[in-house]
Amino acid sequence: MKVVIIGAGVAGLGIGWRLLQAGAQVTILDRGLPAQGASWAAAGMLALIAELQEAPAAERELALQSSDLWPGFAAELEQASGLGIGLVQGGALLLSDDAARLDALDGRGQVVDAAGAQALAPMLAAGVTCGLWVADEARVDNRALGDALTTAFLKAGGTLLTQEAAVTIESHSGATSVMTPYARHYADAVVIAAGAWSGLLGDIPIAPVKGEMIALAPPDGEDLPGPVIWGNGVYLVPRETDGERRLLVGASMEEKGFDTRLSPEVQDRLRASAEAVIPTLKNWTLTDHWAGLRPKSPDGLPLLGVLRDNIFVAGGQFRNGILLAPVIADAMAGLVLGKNKINPAFDPRRFG
Ligand SMILES: Cc1cc2nc3c(=O)[nH]c(=O)nc-3n(C[C@H](O)[C@H](O)[C@H](O)COP(=O)(O)OP(=O)(O)OC[C@H]3O[C@@H](n4cnc5c(N)ncnc54)[C@H](O)[C@@H]3O)c2cc1C
């Protein structure tokens, strides 16, 4: 079977890797370089509680499945690519002044008082009153994940055509092809995994939601916090890559089309919000500021399934596309090969 995938983010690369392992012939087209879209811009949290506690049951179930797949997926990917992806089960601490709300979220975590929160993250501001400690929440280095998926895809025999944008998908007399400025690529199946840009390829209700983030580096002698910390409208994600230590602070949420310009006001707001959580961040150095586009559907749930005939969509993961990468890879590869179905709650045609 010959499959063309549009988009080399974690979704397209993961699906392509799984399809190659099942014996398909796979070409991925990307209008830029691989894994430089939202998959690069993300914070890498596998945030089951903070992001998904209040999500519809179908999405929570998908996220739980993916979370269960993550350790095996990471080990297999590291082995196949020869690259580390920094999966860390460092826990997450959700700060709040509202103990009742934390009690309601208490399914997988443990409510801690001010002293308990300080014990988990001693650098917290003195005014913290309580938090929810979720010991088994994990995070991954999403940029390393993108590199590893690209390498694993290529090592498994995939074809990756970069800087070649899909312009249209055409079906004539039973033959489906993807047109780019350079060629027509015929396929038995086409998977649209073009992230926030998927809607530009047809009647696919996915819109971009801009997110800006910053990174702060500690002065010599100061440690990164151990867990991910959520509080005061921001999240703080410790990241160590090749000895370089950074605290990622995110993220803004704005519907501004495809505009990814950086805003000094957002930068200041993220920094000030983070400093209110950990006052010593005032002494840390701002090392980076970036933006990405989350792919969002009208109901906020992913779009996973058949669009029409032999054309499939894997998108709309919104704030959780890194968390969902393993389950989307398995489920979409299985669907394309006719081996499994996907929960109709994610049907791309559900909006009529
Ligand atoms: C600031 C921010 C923080 C986030 N934090 C987290 C987090 O902590 N945890 C989490 O789980 N998720 C997080 N997310 C969400 C996550 O990043 C996305 O849901 C996920 O990366 C989407 O993956 P994707 O492969 O579908 O899209 P992308 O990574 O955007 O990849 C799409 C690819 O398609 C290509 N493309 C587009 N149009 C075409 C075309 N016409 N032809 C060819 N190629 C095309 C693009 O160049 C791109 O490479 C965050 C997102 C942002 C922006």
The ligand as a MOL file (V3000), in Angstrom:
LIG
                    3D

  0  0  0     0  0            999 V3000
M  V30 BEGIN CTAB
M  V30 COUNTS 53 58 0 0 0
M  V30 BEGIN ATOM
M  V30 1 C 2.8730 26.9920 22.8480 0
M  V30 2 C 2.3640 25.5710 22.7390 0
M  V30 3 C 2.5320 24.7090 23.8240 0
M  V30 4 C 2.0630 23.3980 23.7220 0
M  V30 5 N 2.2980 22.5440 24.7720 0
M  V30 6 C 1.8950 21.2470 24.6860 0
M  V30 7 C 2.1900 20.3410 25.7310 0
M  V30 8 O 2.8350 20.6790 26.7250 0
M  V30 9 N 1.7410 19.0620 25.6210 0
M  V30 10 C 1.0360 18.6290 24.5170 0
M  V30 11 O 0.6310 17.4630 24.4940 0
M  V30 12 N 0.7730 19.4720 23.4900 0
M  V30 13 C 1.1840 20.7650 23.5470 0
M  V30 14 N 0.9230 21.6300 22.5290 0
M  V30 15 C 0.1190 21.1560 21.3910 0
M  V30 16 C 0.9430 20.3290 20.4220 0
M  V30 17 O 2.1390 21.0120 20.1600 0
M  V30 18 C 0.1580 20.1030 19.1200 0
M  V30 19 O -1.1240 19.6070 19.3890 0
M  V30 20 C 0.8930 19.0850 18.2430 0
M  V30 21 O 2.2600 19.4110 18.1370 0
M  V30 22 C 0.2620 19.0110 16.8620 0
M  V30 23 O 1.0790 18.1470 16.0970 0
M  V30 24 P 0.8930 18.0490 14.5290 0
M  V30 25 O 1.8970 17.0870 14.0310 0
M  V30 26 O -0.5410 17.7820 14.2410 0
M  V30 27 O 1.1480 19.5480 14.0080 0
M  V30 28 P 2.5020 20.3320 13.7080 0
M  V30 29 O 3.5750 19.9460 14.6450 0
M  V30 30 O 2.1390 21.7670 13.6210 0
M  V30 31 O 2.9290 19.7820 12.2950 0
M  V30 32 C 2.2050 20.0790 11.1250 0
M  V30 33 C 3.1770 20.0650 9.9670 0
M  V30 34 O 2.4440 20.2010 8.7650 0
M  V30 35 C 3.2050 20.9780 7.8670 0
M  V30 36 N 2.2910 21.5000 6.8580 0
M  V30 37 C 1.2920 22.3970 7.0050 0
M  V30 38 N 0.6510 22.6090 5.8410 0
M  V30 39 C 1.2580 21.8210 4.9270 0
M  V30 40 C 1.0500 21.5880 3.5300 0
M  V30 41 N 0.0860 22.2060 2.8320 0
M  V30 42 N 1.8760 20.7320 2.8840 0
M  V30 43 C 2.8660 20.0830 3.5440 0
M  V30 44 N 3.0960 20.2780 4.8800 0
M  V30 45 C 2.3010 21.1160 5.5540 0
M  V30 46 C 3.8350 22.0320 8.7440 0
M  V30 47 O 4.9670 22.5910 8.1270 0
M  V30 48 C 4.1670 21.2170 9.9890 0
M  V30 49 O 5.4830 20.7000 9.9480 0
M  V30 50 C 1.4080 22.9430 22.5600 0
M  V30 51 C 1.2880 23.8000 21.4580 0
M  V30 52 C 1.7880 25.0970 21.5390 0
M  V30 53 C 1.6760 26.0000 20.3540 0
M  V30 END ATOM
M  V30 BEGIN BOND
M  V30 1 1 1 2
M  V30 2 1 2 3
M  V30 3 2 2 52
M  V30 4 2 3 4
M  V30 5 1 4 5
M  V30 6 1 4 50
M  V30 7 2 5 6
M  V30 8 1 6 7
M  V30 9 1 6 13
M  V30 10 2 7 8
M  V30 11 1 7 9
M  V30 12 1 9 10
M  V30 13 2 10 11
M  V30 14 1 10 12
M  V30 15 2 12 13
M  V30 16 1 13 14
M  V30 17 1 14 15
M  V30 18 1 14 50
M  V30 19 1 15 16
M  V30 20 1 16 17
M  V30 21 1 16 18
M  V30 22 1 18 19
M  V30 23 1 18 20
M  V30 24 1 20 21
M  V30 25 1 20 22
M  V30 26 1 22 23
M  V30 27 1 23 24
M  V30 28 2 24 25
M  V30 29 1 24 26
M  V30 30 1 24 27
M  V30 31 1 27 28
M  V30 32 2 28 29
M  V30 33 1 28 30
M  V30 34 1 28 31
M  V30 35 1 31 32
M  V30 36 1 32 33
M  V30 37 1 33 34
M  V30 38 1 33 48
M  V30 39 1 34 35
M  V30 40 1 35 36
M  V30 41 1 35 46
M  V30 42 1 36 37
M  V30 43 1 36 45
M  V30 44 2 37 38
M  V30 45 1 38 39
M  V30 46 1 39 40
M  V30 47 2 39 45
M  V30 48 1 40 41
M  V30 49 2 40 42
M  V30 50 1 42 43
M  V30 51 2 43 44
M  V30 52 1 44 45
M  V30 53 1 46 47
M  V30 54 1 46 48
M  V30 55 1 48 49
M  V30 56 2 50 51
M  V30 57 1 51 52
M  V30 58 1 52 53
M  V30 END BOND
M  V30 END CTAB
M  END
